[in-house]
Amino acid sequence: MNEVFAVAASWQVALPASIVADTMAVLDTVAADGTTSMQRDIRDGKPSELEYWNGAVVRLAREKGIPVPTHEFIYHSLLLQEQRAREVAASRP
C-alpha cells in the first residue's frame, strides 16, 4: 500500500493521508481463508486483473522512477503462475 501511495503521489493523485492505514484496517477484517477474484481466476486458469492492478503499479512506477520492489515481485511471480495455469486449463478436455 505504501508503494501505491508513493506512485499515486508521483502522478499528483490526491489521496487522503490515512488511506494506507484505512485500507489495511479493512483488509484486517477479511477472513484468513478468504480469496480474491484475481487469486481464484489465476487458480482456475482464467484471465485475471493482474495487468490492471499490480502491472499498472509497476508500469506507472517505472515511468516516474519510483521503486516498487513488492509489486515487482508480486507481478512477476503471479504472471508466471497465471501463464502456467492457463496452459494447464487449455490442455484439459
C-alpha positions as CSV (number, residue, x, y, z in Angstrom):
1,M,0.0,0.0,0.0
2,N,2.9,2.4,0.7
3,E,4.2,1.7,-2.8
4,V,0.8,2.5,-4.3
5,F,0.6,5.7,-2.2
6,A,4.1,6.8,-3.4
7,V,3.2,6.1,-7.1
8,A,-0.1,8.0,-6.8
9,A,1.7,11.0,-5.2
10,S,4.3,11.0,-8.1
11,W,1.4,11.3,-10.5
12,Q,-0.2,14.1,-8.4
13,V,-3.1,11.8,-7.4
14,A,-4.5,13.3,-4.2
15,L,-5.2,10.6,-1.7
16,P,-6.0,11.1,2.0
17,A,-3.0,10.8,4.2
18,S,-4.8,8.0,6.1
19,I,-5.5,5.9,3.0
20,V,-2.9,3.2,3.7
21,A,-4.0,2.8,7.4
22,D,-7.6,2.9,6.4
23,T,-7.2,0.3,3.7
24,M,-5.1,-2.0,5.9
25,A,-7.8,-1.8,8.6
26,V,-10.4,-3.0,6.1
27,L,-8.1,-5.8,4.9
28,D,-7.6,-6.9,8.5
29,T,-11.3,-7.8,8.6
30,V,-11.0,-10.3,5.8
31,A,-11.2,-13.9,6.8
32,A,-7.9,-15.7,6.9
33,D,-9.1,-18.3,4.4
34,G,-10.7,-15.6,2.1
35,T,-9.6,-15.4,-1.5
36,T,-9.7,-12.6,-4.1
37,S,-11.2,-12.8,-7.5
38,M,-7.7,-12.5,-9.0
39,Q,-6.5,-15.4,-6.9
40,R,-9.4,-17.6,-8.0
41,D,-9.0,-16.6,-11.6
42,I,-5.3,-17.5,-11.7
43,R,-6.0,-20.8,-9.9
44,D,-8.7,-21.6,-12.4
45,G,-6.6,-20.7,-15.5
46,K,-8.8,-17.7,-16.3
47,P,-7.7,-14.2,-17.4
48,S,-7.1,-12.1,-14.2
49,E,-6.8,-8.4,-13.3
50,L,-3.1,-8.8,-12.7
51,E,-2.1,-6.4,-15.6
52,Y,-4.6,-3.8,-14.3
53,W,-3.6,-4.0,-10.6
54,N,0.0,-4.9,-9.9
55,G,1.1,-4.5,-13.5
56,A,-0.3,-0.9,-13.6
57,V,1.6,-0.1,-10.4
58,V,4.8,-1.5,-11.8
59,R,4.4,0.4,-15.2
60,L,3.4,3.7,-13.6
61,A,6.2,3.5,-11.0
62,R,8.8,2.8,-13.8
63,E,7.7,5.9,-15.7
64,K,8.4,8.0,-12.6
65,G,11.4,6.2,-11.3
66,I,9.7,5.1,-8.1
67,P,10.9,1.8,-6.6
68,V,8.2,-0.7,-6.1
69,P,10.0,-3.9,-5.2
70,T,7.0,-5.6,-3.6
71,H,4.8,-5.0,-6.6
72,E,7.6,-6.1,-9.0
73,F,7.9,-9.3,-7.1
74,I,4.2,-10.0,-6.9
75,Y,3.6,-9.1,-10.5
76,H,6.4,-11.2,-12.0
77,S,5.6,-14.2,-9.7
78,L,1.9,-14.2,-10.4
79,L,2.4,-13.6,-14.1
80,L,4.3,-16.9,-14.3
81,Q,1.6,-18.6,-12.3
82,E,-1.2,-17.2,-14.4
83,Q,0.6,-18.3,-17.7
84,R,1.1,-21.8,-16.3
85,A,-2.5,-22.1,-15.0
86,R,-3.8,-21.0,-18.5
87,E,-1.6,-23.7,-20.1
88,V,-2.9,-26.3,-17.8
89,A,-6.5,-25.2,-18.2
90,A,-6.2,-25.2,-22.0
91,S,-4.9,-28.7,-22.0
92,R,-7.9,-30.1,-20.1
93,P,-10.5,-31.9,-22.2
